């Protein structure tokens, strides 16, 4: 079985290093991006099987990445796992209009990320992607935003 190619886009270097160490001996071939621009470049260059995306990226946020992925034919469309925390409410409201398969609230353990990567990879059906309207992930994201008390600092 070929390794799952996954791109993890997050500006938290410590988190990325943790994921890198954990995924080293698993059936995953990870690559990493710390900004929206890096993420788009990695999508074009490596065409991963799955994208793990934190919407709160510098230099082209998660919404910018998804806009390019779904709107630019030069950027491959891949299944998306969104990871976010309470500080990301504004960014999350921008990305929820795009299709994604899983929404996870941080902190997320490397074990849980790996479980979701495998689940998304093995359940992705090209004929149905990216039409994910009404998905459980989108409903969870919308529910979380509705329930959240967000006030900009």
C-alpha positions in Angstrom: 0.0 0.0 0.0 1.4 3.4 -1.0 1.9 6.0 1.7 -0.8 8.7 2.1 0.6 12.1 0.9 -0.6 14.7 3.3 0.0 18.4 3.5 -0.3 20.0 6.9 -0.7 23.8 6.8 -0.4 25.5 10.2 1.7 28.4 11.4 2.5 26.7 14.7 6.1 25.4 14.3 6.0 23.3 17.5 2.8 21.6 16.4 4.2 20.9 13.0 7.4 19.4 14.5 5.2 17.2 16.8 3.2 15.9 13.8 6.4 15.4 11.8 7.9 13.2 14.6 4.7 11.2 15.1 4.0 10.6 11.4 7.6 9.6 10.6 7.0 5.8 11.1 3.4 5.7 9.9 1.9 5.0 6.4 1.9 8.8 5.8 4.2 11.0 3.7 3.8 14.4 5.3 4.8 17.8 3.9 4.3 21.1 5.8 3.4 24.7 5.0 3.5 27.6 7.4 1.7 30.2 5.3 -1.1 30.4 2.7 1.5 31.0 0.0 3.5 28.0 1.0 0.4 25.9 1.1 -0.7 26.8 -2.4 2.9 26.2 -3.7 2.9 22.7 -2.0 -0.5 21.9 -3.4 0.7 22.7 -6.9 4.1 20.9 -6.5 3.2 17.8 -4.6 -0.6 17.2 -5.1 -1.2 15.6 -1.7 -4.0 13.1 -1.1 -5.3 15.1 1.9 -4.9 18.7 3.2 -4.9 19.4 6.9 -5.6 23.2 7.1 -5.7 25.7 9.9 -7.6 28.7 8.6 -5.5 31.2 10.5 -2.4 31.2 8.2 -0.2 34.2 7.4 0.3 35.4 3.8 -2.9 34.1 2.4 -5.2 32.6 5.0 -7.1 29.4 4.8 -10.0 31.0 2.9 -7.4 32.2 0.3 -6.0 28.7 0.0 -9.5 27.2 -0.5 -10.5 29.9 -2.9 -7.5 29.1 -5.0 -7.9 25.4 -4.7 -11.5 25.4 -5.8 -11.2 28.3 -8.3 -7.8 27.9 -10.0 -7.4 24.9 -12.3 -3.7 24.9 -11.8 -4.2 24.1 -8.1 -5.4 20.5 -7.5 -8.6 20.0 -5.5 -8.0 17.6 -2.6 -10.0 16.5 0.5 -9.7 19.0 3.4 -9.5 18.5 7.1 -10.0 21.8 9.0 -8.4 22.3 12.4 -9.2 25.4 14.4 -9.5 26.9 17.9 -11.6 29.7 19.4 -9.2 32.4 18.2 -10.0 31.5 14.6 -13.7 32.3 14.7 -13.4 35.1 12.1 -11.2 33.0 9.8 -13.5 30.0 10.2 -16.5 32.1 9.1 -14.6 32.8 5.9 -13.7 29.2 5.1 -17.1 27.5 5.9 -18.4 28.4 2.4 -15.9 25.9 0.9 -16.3 22.1 1.0 -14.4 20.2 3.6 -14.6 16.7 5.0 -13.7 17.0 8.7 -13.7 19.9 11.2 -11.6 19.4 14.4 -11.3 21.8 17.3 -7.8 22.2 18.6 -5.9 21.0 20.4 -5.9 17.8 18.3 -3.5 14.9 19.2 -1.3 13.5 16.4 -3.1 10.2 16.9 -6.4 11.8 16.1 -5.0 13.7 13.1 -3.7 10.4 11.7 -7.0 8.7 12.3 -8.9 11.5 10.4 -6.3 11.5 7.6 -6.7 7.8 7.1 -10.5 8.0 7.3 -10.7 10.9 4.8 -8.2 9.3 2.4 -9.9 5.9 2.3 -13.4 7.4 2.0 -12.7 10.1 -0.5 -14.6 9.4 -3.8 -13.4 11.6 -6.7 -16.8 11.4 -8.3 -18.5 13.1 -5.3 -15.8 15.6 -4.4 -16.0 18.6 -4.0 -19.8 18.5 -3.7 -20.0 18.3 0.1 -23.0 20.5 0.8 -24.9 19.4 3.8 -21.9 17.4 5.1 -21.6 16.6 8.8 -18.3 18.5 9.0 -19.9 21.7 7.6 -22.9 21.3 10.0 -20.5 20.9 12.9 -18.5 24.0 11.9 -21.7 26.1 11.5 -23.0 24.9 14.8 -19.7 25.7 16.5 -19.8 29.2 15.0 -23.4 29.8 16.0 -22.8 28.7 19.6 -19.6 30.6 20.1 -19.4 33.9 21.7 -16.9 35.7 19.6 -15.9 39.3 20.2 -12.9 40.8 18.3 -10.2 42.1 20.6 
